[in-house]
Amino acid sequence: MNKTWNNKAWFMVLPVFLLVAISAIIPLMTVVNYSVQDTFGNNEFFWNGTDWFVDTLTSERFHAALVRNLSFSLIILAIEIPLGIGISLTIPKKGWGVSVCLVLMALPLLIPWNVVGTIWQVFGRVDIGLLGHTLAALGLDYNYVQDPIDAWATVVAMDVWHWTSLVALLCYAGLSAIPDAYYQAAKIDGASRWAVFRYIQLPKMKRVLTIAVLLRFMDSFMIYTEPFVVTGGGPGNSTTFLSIDLVKMAIGQFDLGPAAAMSIIYFLIILLLSWIFYTVMTNSEGAN
Amino acid sequence: MDLSWMAWTWPTAIFFLTILTMLIGMSVWEYFVPGGSPRVGVLRFETTRGDRLFVSLLGSAFIHLGWLAFMGPNLWWALAVSVVYAVLVFRYV
């Protein structure tokens, strides 16, 4: 079949291109410009070459924040993806229960990040918070302000509470798109519940799962507001993720050069990991 | 035009102009040979020439970062390695 190529169609992309240029490319260019210079204020800049990049790449502070960030993303993906799939399988397919479930699931997604942080900050407090007080009453030594493990558990639980619904809703959309004929054929073949999940539901959910994994990975790798509100990066530096460290450096210390170099490295890591995720998942989908 | 608010320097301007030239070059290539020349290479999945440029640029960024971290601040060798890497990507990926 001969396709007609009409390159004038590229003009349709122009509005998006302009929008992205203003919102992303120009700020990114400025960051690149800052990353090779030093400033002492007054909008005066001095050439510094690649020193900030060398400093960042060899800094233990950066390595530690990167490891914390990767660990956080892996932990929340390992919890939210299976949990989201599990929840989506239990949502009813028809009847009044559908709307109730969907509204309840969507509620955490509607709450702004800083409010989620504030809710969990109060919720986890040992003196007045329901969670902290209950755990203390049960005899557990829980204090997210002083104990790094408790701080991590709180931040992870908060993220799971906030975002598992997104995974569940995406999976539910994938499940709803499966025609009844597939289930009828499985029934005729006498397929088990596990076989239906493994060979019908899971493959059909792959596309939405790709989106869910990508969204959750990128979002968790860029997490800032919630841990900043709950733990402020502490105790010590135990929950200081890359973004928190970056803001401390750029706004707190006003070290624009090192912060810009760190932003670029951070951006490249996100770009690489997202590309790998996207390529692996779309190609395994094609192979199926 | 006053671009001092973006703190421009000649090296960063040349860097972005090079990227822009590459994108314009790719557009011209696409105009004359439409379709992106998709093929399955050593990565065992289909790539177009846009994908190959992306892989080349992203890989080059990491080659430069790796060079800075392990070898030192002289990036001319990193640039040479990146050019060889990009040629290999366009040839085999």
Interface residues (C-beta under 8 A of the other chain):
Chain A: W5 N7 I26 M29 T30 V32 N33 Y34 V36 Q37 T39 N43 F45 W47 G49 T50 D51 F53 V54 L57 T58 I265 L268 L271 L272 W275 T279 N283 G286
Chain B: S4 W5 M6 A7 W8 T9 P11 T12 F15 F16 E30 Y31 P34 G35 F45 F54 L58 A61 F62 L65 L68 A69 P73 L75
